[in-house]
């Protein structure tokens, strides 16, 4: 660590609230370019997180810079709350064109996936007149309101008290639960929906913060059918794994479903705060004025959102994510063949999980080892985090190239091989997830 980095870490510790910190190693990011981050002193790191997927186009993408500059030259106010401005309308229309659906639909704009999910839940409750939300264990849908109460990781971690309005059901994990995973999950969903009081079911097509769990094929299709039968709205949370990352434009496409509502965030803004919920007008139009944020739909964020959608579609980033993701998974598999500490390498596109275990036979989770691996990866020149306690979440920018993928494989394999060089004293200040 350079003297300059240590300086900024000390000032951060003295000034910035710990309630918003999730730190894994002493990273100070001074600047970035493409798939690279730079620390004070000039050391570059390969970014394999894309800031939890928020920087899906990497750092400093020309289309994003142009959109910001255009908006800054003559901004029409600071939001869409009490005035109409073209970029907000155009982005809403573009999202409606890209998200499949029928009938009259609307788009809600917010600042983060948290508020998009919260508004989607609250709107579903109001529209249906029902009182209950169904969500999945180990899920993450946000850090505020009902989205937080419906996040399994928050409830399980004690960050929020359990709500009597939320019923949790198990997410199917083929690696740990085998062939019975799907049947067990669907039985629990049936039981949760049976009383007929469920307004909406909230689901991630890939369980991200719960351990990058890829469900069995057909899972979403079965969930959608059950929701339709019960008169329950299906809300698909695409905030972290959507918009090209899974090798398709939308993650829900894998099972060919059409959710009632879809939420977006993170990569939609390429690092600029924006979120969106897309759904039926009868759900999102009422009660009018019940989800007010002064700067939501602002000209800077909506201009960037439009640029992001154009780049994703024009540059074929979903297809690129599929190719690069396959190369990365295959490379990691070959580099770690026979290693007892690597239990599973899974994913779709550039949403990849490396499940670190005590041994392959028991499949026991090894959180301490995962913490050492990500710290060691930082030492070796890469930024990667872990989720679910023991799973490396590898989600690089969608613009990553073949040479960078191969370098990522080298660093991650070396970090796993030499992770025990990281001592307890080094890890102590970094609690992680």
C-alpha positions as CSV (number, residue, x, y, z in Angstrom):
1,X,0.0,0.0,0.0
2,X,1.3,3.4,-0.9
3,X,1.6,6.3,1.5
4,X,-1.1,8.2,-0.5
5,X,-3.5,5.2,-0.3
6,X,-3.0,4.9,3.5
7,X,-3.7,8.6,3.8
8,X,-7.1,8.3,2.1
9,X,-8.0,5.2,4.0
10,X,-7.4,7.0,7.3
11,X,-9.4,10.0,6.2
12,X,-12.3,7.8,5.0
13,X,-12.3,6.0,8.4
14,X,-12.6,9.3,10.2
15,X,-15.3,10.8,7.9
16,X,-17.5,8.3,6.2
17,X,-20.2,6.4,8.0
18,X,-19.6,2.7,8.5
19,X,-23.3,1.8,7.8
20,X,-22.6,2.2,4.1
21,X,-19.3,0.4,4.0
22,X,-18.7,-3.2,2.8
23,X,-14.9,-3.6,2.6
24,X,-12.9,-6.6,1.7
25,X,-9.4,-5.2,1.3
26,X,-7.7,-1.7,1.4
27,X,-8.7,-0.6,-2.0
28,X,-8.5,3.1,-2.9
29,X,-9.7,3.7,-6.4
30,X,-8.4,7.0,-7.8
31,X,-9.3,6.5,-11.4
32,X,-10.4,4.0,-14.0
33,X,-10.3,3.1,-17.7
34,X,-12.2,0.3,-19.4
35,X,-11.7,-2.8,-17.2
36,X,-8.9,-1.3,-15.1
37,X,-8.9,0.7,-11.9
38,X,-5.9,2.7,-10.7
39,X,-4.8,3.3,-7.1
40,X,-2.9,6.3,-5.8
41,X,0.7,5.8,-6.9
42,X,-0.3,4.4,-10.3
43,X,-0.8,0.6,-9.6
44,X,-3.5,-0.8,-12.0
45,X,-5.9,-3.5,-11.1
46,X,-8.1,-5.7,-13.3
47,X,-11.7,-5.0,-12.3
48,X,-13.6,-8.3,-12.0
49,X,-16.6,-6.8,-10.1
50,X,-17.6,-3.8,-12.2
51,X,-18.6,-2.3,-8.8
52,X,-21.1,-5.1,-8.2
53,X,-22.1,-4.9,-11.9
54,X,-22.9,-1.1,-11.7
55,X,-20.2,-0.3,-14.2
56,X,-21.3,-2.7,-16.8
57,X,-19.7,-0.7,-19.6
58,X,-16.4,-0.4,-17.7
59,X,-15.0,2.9,-16.6
60,X,-15.0,6.0,-18.8
61,X,-16.9,4.6,-21.7
62,X,-17.1,7.3,-24.5
63,X,-20.8,7.0,-24.9
64,X,-21.4,7.7,-21.2
65,X,-19.0,10.6,-21.2
66,X,-20.7,12.1,-24.2
67,X,-24.2,11.7,-22.6
68,X,-23.0,13.4,-19.4
69,X,-21.4,16.3,-21.3
70,X,-24.4,16.8,-23.4
71,X,-26.7,17.0,-20.4
72,X,-24.3,19.2,-18.4
73,X,-24.1,21.8,-21.2
74,X,-27.8,22.8,-20.9
75,X,-29.7,20.7,-18.3
76,X,-33.5,21.1,-18.1
77,X,-33.7,21.2,-14.3
78,X,-32.8,18.3,-12.0
79,X,-35.6,15.7,-12.3
80,X,-38.9,14.6,-13.8
81,X,-41.0,15.1,-10.6
82,X,-42.9,18.1,-11.7
83,X,-41.8,18.7,-15.3
84,X,-41.4,16.7,-18.5
85,X,-38.0,16.5,-20.2
86,X,-37.3,14.5,-23.4
87,X,-34.6,12.1,-22.2
88,X,-36.8,10.8,-19.4
89,X,-39.7,10.2,-21.8
90,X,-37.4,8.6,-24.4
91,X,-35.7,6.3,-21.9
92,X,-39.1,5.1,-20.7
93,X,-40.2,4.4,-24.3
94,X,-37.0,2.6,-25.0
95,X,-37.4,0.4,-21.9
96,X,-41.0,-0.4,-22.8
97,X,-39.8,-1.5,-26.3
98,X,-37.0,-3.7,-24.9
99,X,-39.1,-5.4,-22.1
100,X,-41.8,-7.8,-23.3
101,X,-45.3,-7.1,-22.1
102,X,-48.9,-6.6,-23.1
103,X,-51.4,-3.8,-22.6
104,X,-50.8,-0.4,-21.2
105,X,-47.5,-0.2,-19.3
106,X,-45.5,2.4,-17.4
107,X,-42.0,3.0,-16.3
108,X,-41.0,4.2,-12.8
109,X,-37.6,6.0,-12.4
110,X,-35.6,6.0,-9.2
111,X,-32.0,6.2,-8.0
112,X,-31.1,2.6,-7.2
113,X,-32.4,-1.0,-7.4
114,X,-33.5,-0.6,-3.8
115,X,-36.2,2.0,-4.5
116,X,-37.3,0.4,-7.8
117,X,-38.0,-2.9,-5.9
118,X,-39.6,-1.1,-3.0
119,X,-41.9,0.8,-5.3
120,X,-42.8,-2.3,-7.3
121,X,-43.7,-4.1,-4.1
122,X,-45.7,-1.2,-2.7
123,X,-47.5,-0.7,-6.0
124,X,-48.4,-4.4,-6.2
125,X,-49.8,-4.4,-2.6
126,X,-51.9,-1.3,-3.4
127,X,-53.1,-2.6,-6.8
128,X,-54.1,-6.1,-5.7
129,X,-55.5,-5.2,-2.3
130,X,-53.5,-8.1,-0.9
131,X,-51.2,-8.0,2.1
132,X,-48.4,-10.5,1.6
133,X,-45.1,-10.6,-0.4
134,X,-43.3,-13.8,-1.2
135,X,-39.5,-13.7,-1.5
136,X,-36.6,-16.1,-1.4
137,X,-34.2,-17.0,1.4
138,X,-30.7,-15.5,0.9
139,X,-32.1,-13.0,-1.6
140,X,-31.1,-9.3,-2.0
141,X,-33.5,-6.7,-3.3
142,X,-32.4,-3.5,-1.6
143,X,-31.3,-1.6,1.5
144,X,-34.5,0.3,2.4
145,X,-38.3,-0.1,3.0
146,X,-40.1,-3.3,1.9
147,X,-37.3,-4.1,-0.5
148,X,-35.0,-4.5,2.5
149,X,-37.6,-6.5,4.5
150,X,-37.9,-8.8,1.5
151,X,-34.2,-9.4,1.3
152,X,-33.3,-12.7,2.9
153,X,-29.6,-11.6,3.5
154,X,-30.8,-8.6,5.5
155,X,-33.3,-10.5,7.6
156,X,-30.9,-13.4,8.1
157,X,-28.0,-11.1,9.0
158,X,-30.1,-9.1,11.5
159,X,-30.0,-5.8,9.6
160,X,-33.8,-5.6,9.6
161,X,-36.4,-7.3,11.7
162,X,-38.6,-10.0,10.0
163,X,-41.8,-8.6,8.6
164,X,-45.2,-10.3,9.0
165,X,-45.9,-9.2,5.5
166,X,-43.1,-11.3,3.9
167,X,-43.0,-15.0,3.5
168,X,-39.6,-16.5,2.6
169,X,-39.2,-19.7,0.5
170,X,-36.1,-21.6,-0.4
171,X,-34.2,-20.8,-3.6
172,X,-33.3,-24.0,-5.5
173,X,-29.5,-24.7,-5.3
174,X,-28.6,-27.6,-7.5
175,X,-25.0,-27.8,-6.2
176,X,-26.0,-28.3,-2.6
177,X,-29.5,-29.7,-2.8
178,X,-29.1,-31.9,-5.9
179,X,-32.0,-33.1,-8.0
180,X,-34.5,-32.4,-5.2
181,X,-33.8,-28.6,-5.1
182,X,-36.4,-27.6,-7.6
183,X,-39.2,-29.8,-6.2
184,X,-38.5,-28.6,-2.7
185,X,-38.6,-25.0,-3.7
186,X,-41.8,-25.3,-5.8
187,X,-43.5,-27.1,-2.9
188,X,-42.7,-24.2,-0.6
189,X,-44.0,-21.7,-3.2
190,X,-47.2,-23.6,-3.5
191,X,-47.7,-23.5,0.2
192,X,-46.9,-19.8,0.4
193,X,-49.4,-19.0,-2.4
194,X,-52.2,-21.3,-1.2
195,X,-54.0,-18.8,1.2
196,X,-54.7,-16.5,-1.7
197,X,-53.4,-13.4,0.0
198,X,-50.1,-12.9,-1.9
199,X,-49.8,-9.7,-3.9
200,X,-46.5,-10.4,-5.5
201,X,-43.6,-12.8,-5.6
202,X,-40.1,-11.2,-6.0
203,X,-37.4,-13.3,-7.6
204,X,-33.9,-13.0,-8.9
205,X,-33.3,-15.1,-12.1
206,X,-29.8,-15.8,-10.6
207,X,-29.5,-15.5,-6.8
208,X,-26.6,-13.1,-6.7
209,X,-25.7,-12.0,-3.2
210,X,-26.9,-15.3,-1.8
211,X,-24.0,-17.1,-3.5
212,X,-24.4,-16.6,-7.3
213,X,-26.8,-19.6,-7.5
214,X,-28.0,-20.6,-10.9
215,X,-31.4,-22.3,-10.6
216,X,-32.3,-25.4,-12.5
217,X,-33.6,-25.0,-16.1
218,X,-37.4,-24.3,-16.0
219,X,-37.4,-22.8,-12.5
220,X,-38.8,-19.4,-13.6
221,X,-41.3,-21.0,-15.9
222,X,-42.7,-23.0,-13.0
223,X,-42.8,-20.0,-10.7
224,X,-44.5,-17.8,-13.4
225,X,-47.2,-20.5,-13.9
226,X,-47.9,-20.7,-10.2
227,X,-48.1,-16.9,-9.8
228,X,-50.5,-16.7,-12.7
229,X,-52.7,-19.4,-11.3
230,X,-52.8,-17.7,-7.9
231,X,-53.4,-14.2,-9.3
232,X,-50.1,-13.1,-7.9
233,X,-47.9,-10.6,-9.7
234,X,-44.4,-11.9,-10.6
235,X,-41.7,-9.3,-10.1
236,X,-38.4,-10.1,-11.7
237,X,-35.4,-8.4,-10.2
238,X,-32.9,-7.8,-13.0
239,X,-30.9,-5.1,-11.1
240,X,-27.7,-7.1,-10.8
241,X,-27.7,-9.8,-13.5
242,X,-29.8,-8.3,-16.3
243,X,-29.1,-6.0,-19.3
244,X,-26.7,-8.4,-21.2
245,X,-24.7,-9.9,-18.4
246,X,-26.2,-13.4,-18.5
247,X,-25.6,-13.8,-22.2
248,X,-29.1,-12.5,-23.1
249,X,-30.5,-9.0,-22.8
250,X,-32.7,-10.1,-19.9
251,X,-31.9,-12.9,-17.4
252,X,-35.6,-14.0,-17.4
253,X,-35.3,-14.9,-21.1
254,X,-33.5,-18.1,-20.2
255,X,-36.8,-19.7,-19.3
256,X,-38.9,-17.9,-21.8
257,X,-41.1,-16.2,-19.2
258,X,-42.8,-12.8,-19.3
259,X,-42.8,-11.3,-15.8
260,X,-45.5,-8.8,-14.7
261,X,-43.0,-6.3,-13.5
262,X,-39.3,-6.1,-14.1
263,X,-36.8,-3.9,-12.2
264,X,-33.5,-2.5,-13.3
265,X,-30.6,-0.6,-11.7
266,X,-26.8,-0.8,-11.4
267,X,-25.6,-1.2,-15.0
268,X,-28.4,0.9,-16.4
269,X,-26.6,3.9,-15.2
270,X,-23.0,2.9,-15.9
271,X,-22.0,4.2,-12.4
272,X,-24.6,7.1,-12.4
273,X,-27.5,6.6,-10.0
274,X,-30.7,5.4,-11.8
275,X,-33.2,2.6,-11.5
276,X,-36.4,1.6,-13.3
277,X,-39.4,-0.6,-12.8
278,X,-41.4,-1.6,-15.9
279,X,-44.9,-2.9,-15.4
280,X,-48.7,-2.6,-16.0
281,X,-50.3,0.9,-15.8
282,X,-52.9,-0.4,-13.4
283,X,-50.1,-1.3,-11.0
284,X,-47.6,1.6,-11.4
285,X,-50.1,4.5,-11.9
286,X,-51.7,4.3,-8.5
287,X,-51.8,5.8,-5.9
288,X,-50.6,8.8,-7.9
289,X,-47.8,10.7,-6.2
290,X,-47.0,7.9,-3.8
291,X,-43.3,7.5,-4.8
292,X,-41.7,10.9,-5.0
293,X,-38.0,11.5,-5.4
294,X,-37.0,15.1,-6.4
295,X,-34.1,14.1,-8.7
296,X,-35.5,10.8,-10.0
297,X,-35.5,10.7,-13.8
298,X,-33.0,13.6,-13.9
299,X,-31.4,14.6,-17.3
300,X,-28.0,13.3,-16.4
301,X,-29.1,9.8,-15.4
302,X,-31.6,9.3,-18.1
303,X,-29.2,10.5,-20.8
304,X,-26.7,7.9,-19.6
305,X,-29.4,5.2,-19.4
306,X,-30.3,5.8,-23.0
307,X,-26.6,5.6,-24.0
308,X,-26.1,2.4,-22.0
309,X,-29.1,0.7,-23.8
310,X,-27.8,1.8,-27.2
311,X,-24.3,0.5,-26.6
312,X,-25.6,-2.9,-25.2
313,X,-27.7,-3.4,-28.3
314,X,-25.4,-1.9,-31.0
315,X,-22.3,-3.6,-29.8
316,X,-23.9,-7.0,-29.2
317,X,-22.8,-7.1,-25.5
318,X,-25.1,-10.0,-24.5
319,X,-23.5,-12.2,-27.1
320,X,-20.0,-11.0,-26.1
321,X,-20.9,-11.7,-22.4
322,X,-21.8,-15.3,-23.4
323,X,-18.5,-15.8,-25.3
324,X,-16.3,-14.2,-22.7
325,X,-18.1,-15.9,-19.8
326,X,-17.6,-19.3,-21.4
327,X,-13.9,-18.6,-21.9
328,X,-13.6,-17.5,-18.3
329,X,-15.5,-20.4,-16.8
330,X,-13.6,-22.9,-19.0
331,X,-10.3,-21.3,-18.1
332,X,-10.9,-21.4,-14.4
333,X,-12.1,-25.0,-14.6
334,X,-8.9,-26.0,-16.4
335,X,-6.6,-24.0,-14.1
336,X,-8.1,-25.5,-10.9
337,X,-8.7,-29.1,-12.0
338,X,-8.7,-31.4,-9.0
339,X,-8.3,-28.7,-6.4
340,X,-10.3,-29.7,-3.3
341,X,-11.0,-26.1,-2.3
342,X,-12.9,-25.3,-5.6
343,X,-16.3,-27.1,-5.3
344,X,-18.2,-25.6,-8.2
345,X,-17.7,-23.0,-11.0
346,X,-21.1,-21.9,-12.3
347,X,-22.8,-19.1,-14.0
348,X,-24.4,-17.6,-17.1
349,X,-22.5,-15.2,-19.3
350,X,-20.4,-12.9,-17.2
351,X,-22.2,-13.7,-14.0
352,X,-19.9,-16.3,-12.6
353,X,-19.6,-17.9,-9.1
354,X,-16.6,-19.9,-7.8
355,X,-17.8,-21.9,-4.8
356,X,-14.9,-22.3,-2.3
357,X,-15.3,-25.3,0.0
358,X,-13.4,-27.1,2.8
359,X,-13.4,-30.2,0.5
360,X,-15.3,-31.4,-2.5
361,X,-16.9,-34.4,-0.7
362,X,-18.6,-32.4,2.1
363,X,-19.1,-29.2,0.1
364,X,-18.7,-27.3,3.3
365,X,-18.6,-23.6,2.9
366,X,-15.3,-21.9,3.7
367,X,-15.9,-18.2,4.4
368,X,-12.5,-17.6,6.0
369,X,-10.7,-19.0,2.9
370,X,-12.9,-16.9,0.6
371,X,-11.9,-13.7,2.5
372,X,-8.3,-14.7,2.0
373,X,-8.7,-15.3,-1.7
374,X,-10.2,-11.9,-2.5
375,X,-7.6,-10.2,-0.4
376,X,-4.8,-12.1,-2.1
377,X,-6.4,-11.3,-5.5
378,X,-6.2,-7.6,-4.7
379,X,-2.5,-8.0,-3.8
380,X,-2.0,-9.7,-7.2
381,X,-3.8,-7.0,-9.1
382,X,-7.5,-7.8,-9.4
383,X,-10.7,-6.6,-7.7
384,X,-13.2,-9.4,-6.9
385,X,-15.5,-9.9,-4.0
386,X,-17.3,-12.9,-2.4
387,X,-21.0,-13.4,-1.8
388,X,-23.0,-16.0,0.1
389,X,-20.1,-16.3,2.6
390,X,-17.8,-18.4,0.4
391,X,-18.5,-17.8,-3.3
392,X,-16.3,-15.6,-5.5
393,X,-18.6,-13.3,-7.6
394,X,-16.9,-12.7,-10.9
395,X,-18.8,-10.0,-12.8
396,X,-16.3,-8.0,-14.9
397,X,-17.5,-5.2,-17.2
398,X,-19.3,-6.5,-20.3
399,X,-16.6,-5.0,-22.5
400,X,-13.8,-7.3,-21.2
401,X,-11.6,-8.8,-23.9
402,X,-9.9,-12.2,-24.4
403,X,-6.5,-11.1,-23.0
404,X,-8.1,-9.7,-19.9
405,X,-10.2,-12.8,-19.4
406,X,-7.1,-14.9,-19.6
407,X,-5.3,-12.6,-17.2
408,X,-8.3,-12.9,-14.8
409,X,-8.0,-16.7,-14.9
410,X,-4.3,-16.5,-14.0
411,X,-4.8,-14.1,-11.1
412,X,-7.8,-15.9,-9.6
413,X,-6.1,-19.3,-9.8
414,X,-2.9,-17.9,-8.2
415,X,-5.0,-16.2,-5.5
416,X,-6.7,-19.4,-4.6
417,X,-3.4,-21.3,-4.7
418,X,-1.6,-18.8,-2.4
419,X,-4.5,-17.5,-0.3
420,X,-3.1,-18.8,2.9
421,X,-0.3,-16.3,2.7
422,X,-2.8,-13.7,3.9
423,X,-2.6,-13.4,7.6
424,X,-5.4,-12.8,10.2
425,X,-4.0,-9.3,11.0
426,X,-4.4,-8.3,7.4
427,X,-8.0,-9.5,7.3
428,X,-9.1,-8.2,10.6
429,X,-10.3,-4.7,9.5
430,X,-12.3,-6.1,6.6
431,X,-15.4,-7.9,7.5
432,X,-16.7,-8.3,4.0
433,X,-20.2,-9.6,3.3
